[in-house]
Amino acid sequence: MQVRRVIHSDLKQILDLYQHLNPSEILVSHEEKIEQTWNEILNSPYIRFYVLEKDLRILSTCVMSIIPNLSRGCAPYGLVENVVTDKNFRRQGLATQFL
């Protein structure tokens, strides 16, 4: 298994994985908006998007937003969101290892 930052071509696998997070959400009807948002994510200096991958299959994801900060010597901090693991690979401690 490998943890790495996302690349542009990961979008389809990530959208498929997000169906495990919100099964009732229909993503394909927003293709243009999704592509625009994906490019914003990839180009933002304040977002780190990671995947846990095995045999070229994305099993888990998480997104960290980096927030500039005026306290603690102006050290930024991160918030982790959208942690999701493929439902077929849950209860194996992948997300815990990942984080």
C-alpha positions in Angstrom: 0.0 0.0 0.0 1.1 3.5 -0.7 0.0 6.9 0.5 0.4 9.7 -2.0 -1.0 13.0 -3.1 -3.7 13.0 -5.7 -3.1 13.5 -9.4 -5.5 14.8 -12.0 -6.3 11.3 -13.3 -7.5 10.1 -9.8 -10.8 12.0 -10.1 -13.0 9.1 -11.4 -11.8 6.7 -8.7 -12.3 9.4 -6.0 -15.8 10.1 -7.2 -16.6 6.4 -7.1 -15.2 6.2 -3.6 -17.2 9.2 -2.5 -20.4 7.2 -3.4 -19.4 5.1 -0.3 -19.5 8.3 1.8 -22.8 9.7 0.4 -24.6 6.9 -1.5 -27.6 9.1 -2.3 -25.6 11.9 -3.8 -25.6 12.0 -7.6 -22.3 13.4 -8.8 -22.5 12.9 -12.6 -25.1 15.6 -13.1 -22.6 18.2 -12.0 -19.7 17.2 -14.3 -18.6 20.7 -15.2 -18.7 22.0 -11.6 -16.8 18.9 -10.5 -14.1 19.4 -13.0 -13.8 23.1 -12.0 -13.7 22.3 -8.3 -11.2 19.5 -8.9 -8.8 21.9 -10.6 -9.2 24.4 -7.8 -8.3 21.6 -5.3 -5.3 20.5 -7.3 -4.0 24.1 -7.7 -4.6 25.4 -4.1 -1.6 25.9 -1.9 -4.0 25.4 1.1 -5.3 21.9 0.3 -3.6 18.6 0.5 -5.6 15.7 -0.9 -4.2 12.2 -0.2 -5.1 8.7 -1.3 -4.2 5.3 0.1 -3.6 3.1 -2.9 -3.0 -0.6 -3.5 -2.4 -2.2 -6.9 -3.4 1.1 -8.6 -6.8 1.1 -6.8 -7.7 3.9 -4.4 -9.0 2.4 -1.2 -9.2 5.5 1.0 -8.9 9.3 0.8 -8.6 12.3 3.1 -8.4 16.0 2.5 -6.4 18.4 4.7 -7.1 22.1 4.6 -4.1 24.2 5.6 -5.2 27.3 7.6 -2.9 30.3 7.9 -2.7 31.3 11.6 -1.7 34.4 13.5 -1.0 32.6 16.8 1.8 30.2 17.7 4.4 32.1 15.7 2.1 32.1 12.7 2.4 28.4 12.3 -0.5 27.1 10.1 -2.7 24.2 11.2 -4.7 21.6 9.3 -8.2 20.3 9.4 -8.9 16.8 8.0 -12.1 16.1 6.3 -13.7 13.6 3.8 -12.0 10.6 5.2 -13.6 7.7 3.4 -12.6 4.1 2.8 -14.1 1.8 0.2 -16.9 -0.2 2.0 -15.3 -3.5 0.9 -12.1 -2.6 2.8 -13.5 -1.2 6.0 -12.8 -2.5 9.5 -9.2 -3.3 8.6 -7.7 -0.2 10.2 -6.8 1.4 6.8 -8.0 4.9 7.7 -6.2 4.8 11.0 -3.0 3.7 9.3 -3.6 6.3 6.6 -4.0 9.2 9.1 
